Amino acid sequence: MADLVIQSQCRSWLRQYIDVFLNVTFPLWGIFCPIASICMLGSLITLLQQGKYSTITEQAAPMLALSICLTLAALLFKRFLVSDFLIINRQGITLPAMVGGRLSWRKHLSWRSIKVIDASIIKDSPESSRLQITGENGRVASLLVKDIQPEFIEQLLLAVHMWAPENCTANLEELRNILRVGARESLLPSYTDLWEDELGRRFCPTQYVPLEPGRVLRNSSLKVVRQLATGGLSAIYLCQLDGSKLVVLKEATIPQHGSAELKDKAKELFDREAKLLMKVDYPGIVKVLDCFTELDRNYMILEYVNGVDLWQLVRQNGPQKEADVLEWGIQIANTLKVLHEREQPIVHRDLTPDNIILRNDGKVILVDFGAANEFIGTATGTFVGKHSFIAPEQLRGKATVQSDIYAFGCTLYFLLVGREPEALSNSNPRADQEAALSENGKTDQTPQVSEELSQLIESCTRLEASERYQNVSQLLPVLKRLAAQVAV
């Protein structure tokens, strides 16, 4: 199986200026010089036949040589500009030509020859920060952050931790955290770190033994790079798929003491939902690439997503602005609509802030469906999930599309208030804020959540499913109207 290869396009200002210059001057070196070279070559042959060697030496030969050199030089630069990828693999780091504002050739640095990988951080302008790779000869290759893809920083950290952990400084991880939130100034953990929180809150410790790094699965097409999190009867790994692609692998194990009937039922639920999700192709839903069983362990291969989950966002920054919450709410509702209105409706069953990722482009994406929860819960005869976001009927084992709407309302409550709603209750963020202001003697202050949005959340979280919005199509127009009002 091939080793992991990470690459990022690198477009430095020097490369861009040279590329523009070559494009502008293309008529000269790409058309005129080749035609002139052919004409001069014909003249040179004629002069040779006539024996005019002095004319050849003084006029024809220099002009022909200059014309050919211009064309070859331009083609050579074009060739180097095409190879604009910074590549990392087990052997080391390959730098593209002309990076760091210098006329340098493409260069490969083995891990052994690299002394340190550091970052020069400019917090006021993170994109102006620099990655600095120092070789054993003391020479420093400097890369401007804005010249490379943002997610490359995190991938570089993964590679360094795998192949040269002693070469990485704390500055590199700090830079990764700053870039992870894009324009936000607060420091938030990367998405790979968030899986550990998700499992830590969801599962209790057992004697379950996770897979070790380097383990290969699925006919050697899947290689475990590192363990991201483990707990209870499940684990999450960062893996290498088909030799290059990074994916997330979710593992769920049936306990040996479970009955055969429960095990079969759990396996059926897990496979059914995974196969349904594999057929869904929508930007707001994490892609499920495959599912398989190996050595009595059940696996789901998920798309690797860069971003920060909404639970961590609120934990770091507190309650969010109503305009942002409404924008995210509309995106989430559109995604639920796609799931619920399929020929075979899919109920997410685990719609919580930590299963909603805010990507670097400002879009949100749903991840980690409740298939693994239901799988483990069925196999063990116990409920697995976050009770503050679970509808009463779902606790009784009857999850419906209205259960997702209940969880949707609870999620909006959390984003607006900054804490989880009370379990199995009708949530009203404005009423709770008014009560908190009254307790603190601040009766002259106005709650931050509007009355209309609070009513929407209250309607979503009614204890009886029949009293909630019955489908997302009823909910979306209200969300859009409120968002338009806030934007005015």
N, C-alpha and C positions, 0 to 999 in steps of 0.2 A: 504494500500500500504506500502511495506517495506521501511525503511529509507535507505538513501544513505550509502554505505559501500565502503571505499577506502582501498586498500591493496597494499603493496609493498614487494617484496622478499628482504630479508636481509641476506647477506652472509658475516659475519665478518670473519677476519683472524682466530680467535679462533675456530669458527665453522668449517671452512675449514680444519684446522690442525687436529682437533678431528675426522672429517669425514675421512680424509686420513688415520689417524692412525687406525681407526676402520676397514677400508677396507683392509689395509695391514695385520692386525692381525685377520682377519675373520677366517682363518683356525684354529686358536687357540680357540677363544671363540664361533665360530659358528659350528665347526665340532668336534674338539678334546674334548673340555670340555663337550658337551652333551653326546658324546659316553662314555667318561671316567666316567661321572656321572652315566650313566646307569650301567656300569660295577661295579662301586663302590657300587651302591645301591644293586646290586645282591650279592656282597661280604658282605655287611653289613647285609643283611638278613641271609646269611649263618652263619656269626659269631654270630648273635643273637640266631639262632637255636642251635649253639654249646655252647652258654653260655659264650663266650669269651668277657666279657664286658670291660675289661681293654684294650684290643686291639682296640675295637670299639672307646672308649673314646680317646685313644692316637693317633690312626692312621686313621682309616676309616672315622669317622665322620668329623674331620677337613678337610680332603682332599675333601670329598663330598661337604661340605659347601663352601669351596673355589671355587671349580669348578662351583657350581650353582651360586654363587655370581658374578663370572666373567661374566658368560653368561647373567645374569639378568642385570648387570650394563651396559654391552655393548648394550643390547637391549633397555634399558632405555635411554641411550644417543642417540641411533639411532632414538628413538621415538621423542625426543626433536629436533633433527636435521631436521626431516621431517617438523615440524611446524616452518618454517622459514619466515613466513609472518608477517610483521608489519601491524596491522589492525586499521583503524580509523572509528568510526561510531558515532551516536548520544550519545552513552553512554561514549565514551572516546577513549583512545589509548591503544591497547594491544601490548606489546613488546614481541618479540620472546625470547626464552631462549638463554643465552650466547651471548649477544650483548655488544658492547662497550669494548671488550677485557676482560670481567669478566665472571666468572662461576655463572651466575644468572639464576633463574628460569623464566619461562614465567610469565609475570606480566601485570595486567590490571590497568590502571590509569584513573579514571573518570575525566571529565573536571573540576569538583569541586575540586578535589585533586591536580590539576596541577596549580602551581603558575605562571610559565612563560615558554614559548618555545622560545629559542634563538638560535643563530648560531654563532659559532666561525669561522670567515672567514679567509682563507689564499688565498689572491688574486693571488699570484704567482703560486699556486697549488690548484685550487678550489676543486678538488676531495679529498684533504687532510683536507678540512674544516669539522667541526663537527656540528651536530644538538644536542642541549642540552635541555632536558626536565627536569625541576626542580619540584619536588613534594612538597606537603605542609610540609613534614618532613625535607626538605632541601636537600634530596638526589637527585643527578643528574644522569639521564640516558643519556649517550653520544653515539651518532651514527656517525660513519665515513661516509661521503657522498658517497665515492666510494663503500661502501657496500650496498647501496640501489639504486633503479631505479631513474634516473635523473628526470623524470616527476613527481615523488612522491612529490618533494618539492612544486611544484605548486598545486598539489592536497591537500597537507597538509595545504597550505595557504587558499584554498577554504574552507576546513573543519573548520579551526580555525575561519575564518571570519563568518561562519555560526553559530557555537556553542559556541565559547569562544573568541570573538574578543579582549577582554582585555588582553588575555594571550600572544599575538603575538608581537614580537619586530620588529623594522625596519630592523634589521640584516637578518631576515629570508627572507624578500622580496628582499633584496639586493643579497643574496645568490641565490635565485631563478633566478634573472635577469642575474647573472654571468653564471650560468649553462645553461641558455636558449640558449646561443649562442655557447655552446660547447667549442671549442678551441679558439674562438675569444675573444679578450681581452675587446672589447667595451661592454658597458651595453646596452641591448636592451629590450624592453618590451616583455611580453609573448604574445602568440597567442591570448589568450582570450581578452587582452587589445586592440588588433588590430581591433577587430570587431567594436569598438566604433569609431575609426578613419574612418573606411570604411563608416559607416552610416553618420558620421558627414560631410564627404565630398560629400555624395551622395544625401541626402535628406534635405529638409527645414523643420523648426518646424511647427507643426500643433497642434490641440487640441486632437490629438490621445492619448489615454490612454493605456499604456502597461499593461501586466499582472503582478500581484504582486507575490512575492516569496511565495511558498507553494501552488500555484494554481495547480490543477490537470486537465489533459486533456486526450483525447483519451481513454475513459472508465477507467479512473484512472490509466492507465499504464504509464503516463508521468507526472512528477512532476517538476514544475519550482523551481530550486534551487536559482538562482539569475539572475537579468537582466544584460546583458553585454553591451547593447547599445540600444538606441532608437532614432528615428527621422522620420519626415515626416509621412509616412503611413506604417512604418515597424518597427520591433524590433527584437533583437536577444537575446536569453536566453541560459544560461547553464542549462541543465535539467538532471533529473535522469530518465532513461528508465528501466522499468521492475524491479525496486527496487535496481539496483546497477550500471548499465552502465551509464557513462557520455556521453551526446550527446549535439549537438548544435541545437537549434530550431530557424528557421527563420519564422517570421510572416509577412504576407502582408495583408493589409486591403483595401477593395474597398470603396472609399468615398460614402457616402449616396446620394450625389447630382449627381452622374454619371448616365448615361442612362442605361436602362436594357440591351440594345443591347451590349454596351461597356462592361458592367459587365460580361455578358455571354461569350463574346469573350475573355476577360482577363482570366476568370476562365478556359476556354478551353485550352488556351496557357500554363498556369501555370501547370495544371494537366498533359497535354501531355508531356511537357519537364521533369517534375519530374518523371513520370512513365518510360520514356525512360532512364533517368539517373539511375534509380533503377536497370536497367538491365545491366549496365556497371560495370564490375569488372576489374579494372586496377590500378596498384600501383600509377600511376601518377594522379589519379582522386579521389577527395574526394567522399566517398561513400554516396549516398542518400539512407537513410534507409526506408523512408516512406513519404507520403504526405496525408493530410486530411484537411477537413473543419469543423469548429466548431463555432457556433454562429456568422456566417457571416465573420469569419476570416479564412484565408488560411495559412496552415502551411507546412513546409518542414523540416523533421528531417535529420540532417547531422552528419556524423562521426566527433568526436572530434579529432582535429589534433594538435600535439605539434610542435612548430616551430616559425619562424619569417618571415613575408612577405618581399618581395624584395623591396617594397617601403620604409619600415622602415629601412631595411638594408642600402640602399643608403642614406637615410636621416641621418643616424648615421655615416656612414663611407665614404660617397662620392662615386664617380665613381668606378666601379669595374674593376678588371683585365680582359683583353680580353679573357684569357684562361678560367677563371671561367664563363664568360658570354657565351662563346661558349659551354661549358659543360652543363650549364643550358638550353641553347637554343636547344641543341640536345634532351634533356629530354622533354622539352616542345613540341617540334615538333613531337616527337614520340607519345606523348599523344594526340596531335591534330590529328595525323594520325589515331589513334584508333577511335576517335570521328567522323571524317569526312568520314571514309571508312566503317562505319556501313551500314547495309541494309537501315536503316532510319538515314541518316546523322544527327549528332548533331552539330550545330554551337554554340560555347561558347558564343559569343556576348558580352563578358565583360572581354576579356583577357587583364589585366592590371597588373602592378607590385604588387599592393596590393591584388590581387586575386591569387597570386602565392606564396606558402609557402615553405620556405627553412627549411626542417626538420633537426633534430639533426644529422641524418646520412649523410647529404650532398645531399640528393635527394630533388627534387622539386615536389610539388603536386598542381594541379589546384583546386581551390575552388570557391564557390559562382558564379555559372553560371548566365547568364543574364535572367533567367526565371522570377525572381522576378521583375527585371527592366522592362521587357516587359509587365509583368502583370500590374504593377502600371501605366506604360506609356500608355498602351491601355485603362485602366479604366479611366484615367484622361484626356486623349487626349494630353498629354505632353510627351516630351522625357526625359528619365531618364538615366544618364550614364556620363562617363568622356569624354568630347568632344575631348581632345587631343589624344585619342587613338581610336576614332571612324572613320571608313571609310565613305566616302561621301555617298555611296549607302545605308549604314546602317542608316544614318541620314534621308534618304528618305524612310526608312521602308523596305528595301530590303536586309537584312543581308544574306550573302552567306559564303561559306568556304573561299573565297578570302578576306572577311571582317576580319576573324580571322587572316589571313596572314598579313593584314595591321596592325592590332593591335600587332601582333608578332613583326613586324619590329619596331613599336613605342616603344615597351617594351625593345627591345635590345638597342635602342637609349637612353632611359632613364637610363638603367643600365651602359652604357658606358660614357655618358656625365654628368649624375647627375641631370638632369632637364627634365621636360616633353617637348616633341616636340611641335612645333607650330601646332595648330589644322588645319586640312584639308590642309596639306602641304606634299610635297615630302621630307622626312627627309634624311639628309646626315651628319652624325656626324663628319666625317673628315673635310668636308668643313666648318662646323660651328666652329670646333676647330681652323682651319687655320684662319678664319675670326677673332676669338677672340684673337689669338696670334698676328695677324697683328694690331689690335686695341690697344693692349697693348705694341706694339713696340718690340715684341719678335719673329721677323721673322726668327731668326736663330734656333728656336726650332722646333722639329718635332711633329705633332699631335700624340696623344697616340693611336688612332684607326687606324688600318691598312686600306690600300686602298681597299683590297678585301672585308673585312667585311663591310666597309662603302658602297660599291657597292651593296652588298647583301641587306642591310637595305634599300637603295634607291629603289631597285627593288621591295621590299616588300611593300613599301609605295607609289607606284605610284597612282595618283588620279583615274585613270581609272582601273577598276578591271581586264580588259582584258590584261593590260600591266604588271600585277604582275605575280609572280609565281602562276600557276593555281591550284596547289595542293601541299601538304606537301611532297609528294614523290619526287617532283622536287627539293625541298628545302633541304631535309636531306643530300643528297650526298655532296652538297656544304659546309654545316655546318661541316660535318665530315672531309672533306678535309682541311678546314681552321683550325679546331682543331688539326689535325695531324701536320700541318705546325707550329703552335704555340708551340706544345709539343716538336718539334725537337730542 
